[in-house]
Amino acid sequence: MELNEALQQLETLQKKMYAYNTALSSLYLDSVTTAPGDTAEGRGVAMGILAGESQKLMTDPSVGNLLEFLSAHSQELTFSQKRQTEELKRDYDQLTRIPADEYMEYTMLTNEASDVWHKAKETDDFELFRPVLEKLVEFNKKFAGYYDSTKKPYDALLNEYERGTDMEYLDRFFGTVREKLVPLIHAVGQAPQIDDSFLHRHYPIEAQKKFSDYLMEVLGLDRNHCTIGETEHPFTLEFNNQDVRITTNYMENNVTSSMYSVIHEGGHAKYELGIRDDLQYTRLAGGVSMGVHESQSRFYENLIGRSRPFIEAIFPKMQEFFPEQLSDVTAEQMYRAVNRVEPSLIRTEADELTYCLHVMIRYEIEKQLIGGTLAVKDIPAVWNRLYEEYLGVKVPNDREGCLQDSHWSGGSFGYFPSYALGSAYGAQMLRNMEQDMDVWGPVSRGDLTGISAWLKEKIHQYGSLLEPADVIKNACGEFDPTVYTDYLTDKYTELYLKR
């Protein structure tokens, strides 16, 4: 085989994979946005077949031969071609260890699980979700062995979302967070509380939708390439760097719920839209890891979106959208309100300071589930106990408890720690950004172009061209979680303990 012929086959293979992934993503997007309620069965058949064909394509022995040939000629490849080959070889080796019938069955199961989860959450019925969740847990235990049989099952799953991460590393990370932040949370809990009652006045949904459009403009999201929809659980779905979809959920008596989900998902979208053109339709398109992806969403949501300069910049427009609700409110009151600290039930509604404890609870439950020391039927009891122990809140029902997140219904075990890592990465990125440029002057004018350019240069453009550790080092230097805890300590000491 000639090298040029092999490279042409490599390009064709990746575009076919892109086509299958696009079809599967389109069906998923439809299922959680506009599809009628009882339509999971037919969609599951289609998704199962597509997933099976995708796996068949990727596990064909000819693909293995192609990747072996390219690996043998790696010295003649560009850096991008070499990385494409390496990543596809990882995928090939992994997929060829998963029996095709199990892969198709699992795809159909996750489609079914998504539908069941929605119904279980809506009706507050964990027992409805329990049987399918038990199947998902068992599949993930089995798949962990296919991914990497040399690792403990949960370590293998963690590595799928944040390569190089394991329980030992996360135990140390969360230990640092717990040591530094729990005393601060206790001290804040004793301080006079910030008034945020005006955030819970009646905010018409139509006005909130217009406000969402404005926020997308501020973020620099081109509506020709990024649309916004509505779902129970907000998410971002990328097809390529010209087509990204974000979703949000509106609550009439909580204006900041959608506000910050739009900014959060907008951060994910900025990442995907900023990836280089030459990486599109290859294995290197898309964010490099969940932790790095979450660093971008939480960077925009918290580090920028909850900063005093940003709130001061957008508050006049907020008053235009909600004149009756905010006529007696100042920008400083709004800044303090969106940074109010109060242990709560819902992770996606959690304040910036206590958020990591929500993630820790899920991490501890997942460790036990995949490790075989916790039965699915006991999740509600353990969940409720940990929420009371860590956050001091009583869980009134499963809808606001263990059924609140969609991740497990999609088979995403090992994903949650990425949220906490992303927050910590983002704080260190901000520190480095402040050393390189004036961050807050432009932000105070509602101008995020400099921030977006810095992030694109350091992170976005590379997609998955670099290893996660190299991307983090490029933007953060040597990772130090105390930068994150120091940021939170400074911010919330000023907000609560120096009043």
Solvent accessible surface area in square Angstrom, and as a share of the most:
residue,aa,sasa,rsa
1,M,117,0.52
2,E,129,0.58
3,L,37,0.18
4,N,122,0.63
5,E,87,0.39
6,A,0,0.00
7,L,37,0.18
8,Q,104,0.46
9,Q,71,0.32
10,L,4,0.02
11,E,78,0.35
12,T,58,0.34
13,L,12,0.06
14,Q,7,0.03
15,K,96,0.41
16,K,102,0.43
17,M,32,0.14
18,Y,56,0.21
19,A,58,0.45
20,Y,57,0.22
21,N,76,0.39
22,T,39,0.23
23,A,35,0.27
24,L,31,0.16
25,S,30,0.20
26,S,48,0.31
27,L,49,0.24
28,Y,82,0.31
29,L,24,0.12
30,D,58,0.30
31,S,28,0.18
32,V,24,0.14
33,T,48,0.28
34,T,110,0.64
35,A,23,0.18
36,P,95,0.60
37,G,57,0.55
38,D,126,0.65
39,T,48,0.28
40,A,14,0.11
41,E,150,0.67
42,G,51,0.49
43,R,27,0.10
44,G,5,0.05
45,V,75,0.43
46,A,40,0.31
47,M,20,0.09
48,G,0,0.00
49,I,96,0.49
50,L,41,0.20
51,A,2,0.02
52,G,7,0.07
53,E,64,0.29
54,S,7,0.05
55,Q,3,0.01
56,K,127,0.54
57,L,40,0.20
58,M,2,0.01
59,T,32,0.18
60,D,60,0.31
61,P,96,0.61
62,S,66,0.43
63,V,10,0.06
64,G,8,0.07
65,N,100,0.51
66,L,6,0.03
67,L,0,0.00
68,E,94,0.42
69,F,43,0.18
70,L,0,0.00
71,S,48,0.31
72,A,85,0.66
73,H,54,0.24
74,S,27,0.17
75,Q,167,0.74
76,E,109,0.49
77,L,19,0.09
78,T,78,0.45
79,F,114,0.48
80,S,22,0.14
81,Q,45,0.20
82,K,73,0.31
83,R,16,0.06
84,Q,16,0.07
85,T,3,0.02
86,E,71,0.32
87,E,5,0.02
88,L,6,0.03
89,K,49,0.21
90,R,92,0.33
91,D,34,0.17
92,Y,34,0.13
93,D,47,0.24
94,Q,32,0.14
95,L,27,0.13
96,T,64,0.37
97,R,111,0.41
98,I,8,0.04
99,P,54,0.34
100,A,62,0.48
101,D,102,0.53
102,E,32,0.14
103,Y,56,0.21
104,M,65,0.29
105,E,98,0.44
106,Y,32,0.12
107,T,21,0.12
108,M,81,0.36
109,L,11,0.06
110,T,28,0.16
111,N,14,0.07
112,E,81,0.36
113,A,0,0.00
114,S,19,0.12
115,D,28,0.15
116,V,27,0.15
117,W,2,0.01
118,H,58,0.26
119,K,79,0.34
120,A,0,0.00
121,K,21,0.09
122,E,132,0.59
123,T,88,0.51
124,D,62,0.32
125,D,54,0.28
126,F,12,0.05
127,E,101,0.45
128,L,80,0.40
129,F,4,0.02
130,R,64,0.23
131,P,62,0.39
132,V,7,0.04
133,L,0,0.00
134,E,61,0.27
135,K,111,0.47
136,L,0,0.00
137,V,5,0.03
138,E,99,0.45
139,F,21,0.09
140,N,7,0.04
141,K,60,0.25
142,K,98,0.41
143,F,5,0.02
144,A,1,0.01
145,G,35,0.34
146,Y,47,0.18
147,Y,42,0.16
148,D,41,0.21
149,S,96,0.62
150,T,127,0.74
151,K,81,0.34
152,K,134,0.57
153,P,60,0.38
154,Y,3,0.01
155,D,19,0.10
156,A,1,0.01
157,L,4,0.02
158,L,3,0.01
159,N,21,0.11
160,E,68,0.30
161,Y,48,0.18
162,E,8,0.04
163,R,71,0.26
164,G,67,0.64
165,T,11,0.06
166,D,48,0.25
167,M,35,0.16
168,E,116,0.52
169,Y,64,0.24
170,L,0,0.00
171,D,68,0.35
172,R,141,0.52
173,F,7,0.03
174,F,3,0.01
175,G,24,0.23
176,T,33,0.19
177,V,1,0.00
178,R,98,0.36
179,E,121,0.54
180,K,89,0.38
181,L,4,0.02
182,V,41,0.24
183,P,79,0.50
184,L,16,0.08
185,I,21,0.10
186,H,120,0.53
187,A,41,0.32
188,V,4,0.02
189,G,60,0.57
190,Q,160,0.71
191,A,19,0.15
192,P,96,0.60
193,Q,79,0.35
194,I,6,0.03
195,D,95,0.49
196,D,22,0.12
197,S,68,0.44
198,F,10,0.04
199,L,7,0.03
200,H,89,0.40
201,R,88,0.32
202,H,98,0.44
203,Y,0,0.00
204,P,51,0.32
205,I,43,0.22
206,E,111,0.50
207,A,20,0.15
208,Q,4,0.02
209,K,65,0.28
210,K,124,0.53
211,F,4,0.02
212,S,3,0.02
213,D,54,0.28
214,Y,33,0.13
215,L,2,0.01
216,M,0,0.00
217,E,123,0.55
218,V,24,0.14
219,L,5,0.02
220,G,50,0.49
221,L,8,0.04
222,D,69,0.36
223,R,100,0.36
224,N,132,0.68
225,H,62,0.28
226,C,0,0.00
227,T,66,0.38
228,I,39,0.20
229,G,26,0.25
230,E,85,0.38
231,T,10,0.06
232,E,68,0.31
233,H,26,0.12
234,P,26,0.16
235,F,36,0.15
236,T,29,0.17
237,L,19,0.09
238,E,71,0.32
239,F,22,0.09
240,N,24,0.12
241,N,11,0.06
242,Q,94,0.42
243,D,40,0.21
244,V,0,0.00
245,R,69,0.25
246,I,1,0.01
247,T,1,0.01
248,T,0,0.00
249,N,49,0.25
250,Y,30,0.11
251,M,82,0.37
252,E,78,0.35
253,N,87,0.45
254,N,22,0.11
255,V,1,0.01
256,T,19,0.11
257,S,16,0.10
258,S,2,0.01
259,M,3,0.01
260,Y,8,0.03
261,S,19,0.12
262,V,0,0.00
263,I,2,0.01
264,H,21,0.10
265,E,12,0.05
266,G,0,0.00
267,G,0,0.00
268,H,16,0.07
269,A,0,0.00
270,K,28,0.12
271,Y,0,0.00
272,E,6,0.03
273,L,41,0.20
274,G,7,0.07
275,I,4,0.02
276,R,74,0.27
277,D,109,0.56
278,D,88,0.45
279,L,0,0.00
280,Q,19,0.09
281,Y,88,0.34
282,T,30,0.17
283,R,76,0.28
284,L,0,0.00
285,A,35,0.27
286,G,13,0.13
287,G,18,0.17
288,V,23,0.13
289,S,7,0.05
290,M,51,0.23
291,G,0,0.00
292,V,0,0.00
293,H,16,0.07
294,E,1,0.01
295,S,0,0.00
296,Q,0,0.00
297,S,0,0.00
298,R,13,0.05
299,F,0,0.00
300,Y,1,0.00
301,E,17,0.08
302,N,7,0.04
303,L,10,0.05
304,I,1,0.00
305,G,0,0.00
306,R,24,0.09
307,S,11,0.07
308,R,71,0.26
309,P,32,0.20
310,F,2,0.01
311,I,0,0.00
312,E,83,0.37
313,A,25,0.19
314,I,1,0.00
315,F,8,0.03
316,P,75,0.47
317,K,72,0.30
318,M,0,0.00
319,Q,57,0.25
320,E,115,0.52
321,F,47,0.19
322,F,1,0.00
323,P,79,0.50
324,E,148,0.66
325,Q,22,0.10
326,L,0,0.00
327,S,86,0.55
328,D,92,0.48
329,V,9,0.05
330,T,75,0.44
331,A,26,0.20
332,E,65,0.29
333,Q,86,0.38
334,M,0,0.00
335,Y,11,0.04
336,R,53,0.19
337,A,3,0.03
338,V,9,0.05
339,N,1,0.00
340,R,50,0.18
341,V,7,0.04
342,E,85,0.38
343,P,47,0.30
344,S,32,0.21
345,L,34,0.17
346,I,46,0.23
347,R,7,0.03
348,T,68,0.39
349,E,72,0.32
350,A,9,0.07
351,D,15,0.08
352,E,10,0.04
353,L,1,0.01
354,T,0,0.00
355,Y,7,0.03
356,C,2,0.01
357,L,12,0.06
358,H,0,0.00
359,V,0,0.00
360,M,2,0.01
361,I,0,0.00
362,R,0,0.00
363,Y,6,0.02
364,E,36,0.16
365,I,0,0.00
366,E,0,0.00
367,K,54,0.23
368,Q,58,0.26
369,L,1,0.01
370,I,4,0.02
371,G,52,0.50
372,G,50,0.48
373,T,109,0.63
374,L,20,0.10
375,A,46,0.36
376,V,10,0.06
377,K,130,0.55
378,D,53,0.27
379,I,0,0.00
380,P,21,0.13
381,A,68,0.52
382,V,20,0.11
383,W,4,0.01
384,N,49,0.25
385,R,129,0.47
386,L,7,0.03
387,Y,0,0.00
388,E,80,0.36
389,E,110,0.50
390,Y,56,0.21
391,L,10,0.05
392,G,60,0.58
393,V,26,0.15
394,K,155,0.66
395,V,20,0.11
396,P,89,0.56
397,N,49,0.25
398,D,28,0.15
399,R,96,0.35
400,E,56,0.25
401,G,0,0.00
402,C,6,0.04
403,L,1,0.00
404,Q,8,0.03
405,D,15,0.08
406,S,28,0.18
407,H,18,0.08
408,W,12,0.04
409,S,4,0.03
410,G,44,0.42
411,G,6,0.06
412,S,21,0.14
413,F,1,0.00
414,G,2,0.02
415,Y,41,0.16
416,F,2,0.01
417,P,3,0.02
418,S,2,0.01
419,Y,15,0.06
420,A,0,0.00
421,L,1,0.00
422,G,0,0.00
423,S,12,0.08
424,A,1,0.01
425,Y,9,0.03
426,G,0,0.00
427,A,5,0.04
428,Q,1,0.00
429,M,0,0.00
430,L,13,0.07
431,R,101,0.37
432,N,27,0.14
433,M,0,0.00
434,E,80,0.36
435,Q,133,0.59
436,D,89,0.46
437,M,57,0.25
438,D,94,0.48
439,V,4,0.02
440,W,71,0.25
441,G,22,0.21
442,P,27,0.17
443,V,0,0.00
444,S,50,0.32
445,R,171,0.62
446,G,27,0.26
447,D,53,0.27
448,L,6,0.03
449,T,98,0.57
450,G,27,0.26
451,I,3,0.02
452,S,18,0.11
453,A,61,0.47
454,W,17,0.06
455,L,0,0.00
456,K,100,0.42
457,E,104,0.47
458,K,48,0.20
459,I,0,0.00
460,H,3,0.01
461,Q,41,0.18
462,Y,46,0.17
463,G,0,0.00
464,S,9,0.06
465,L,10,0.05
466,L,36,0.18
467,E,59,0.26
468,P,7,0.04
469,A,70,0.55
470,D,73,0.38
471,V,0,0.00
472,I,17,0.09
473,K,121,0.51
474,N,64,0.33
475,A,1,0.01
476,C,1,0.01
477,G,30,0.29
478,E,129,0.58
479,F,51,0.21
480,D,57,0.30
481,P,29,0.18
482,T,44,0.26
483,V,20,0.11
484,Y,7,0.03
485,T,1,0.00
486,D,80,0.42
487,Y,45,0.17
488,L,0,0.00
489,T,50,0.29
490,D,100,0.52
491,K,25,0.11
492,Y,0,0.00
493,T,32,0.18
494,E,64,0.29
495,L,0,0.00
496,Y,5,0.02
497,L,77,0.38
498,K,153,0.65
499,R,137,0.50
